[in-house]
Amino acid sequence: MNESNKEEIGFLIELAITGQADARQFEEVMTRVENEPEVGELYRQALAEHRLFEGQVPVAEKTLEQERVQQQAEQQRRQQENNLDLGM
């Protein structure tokens, strides 16, 4: 499989895994997965990576929310300090 074919099937695999492929694209991917061992391996690898990242998204979102709360608290603290400094 040459590089451009690998990129094309990689793109189609990604569409299929994420549910963004139309019926024709999905059928093409599944046919190639069944008939071409190299494409089957690419599909299994992409699916495993997708599942791994899918599990990491909630952790990343929680971390971002914690950082946002900390930044807001720091900003409020600075604002209170500025208000006290201006009041003197």
PyMOL commands that set and color helices and strands:
alter all, ss='L'
color gray80, all
select helices_A, chain A and resi 3-18+23-35+37-87
alter helices_A, ss='H'
color red, helices_A
deselect
rebuild
show_as cartoon
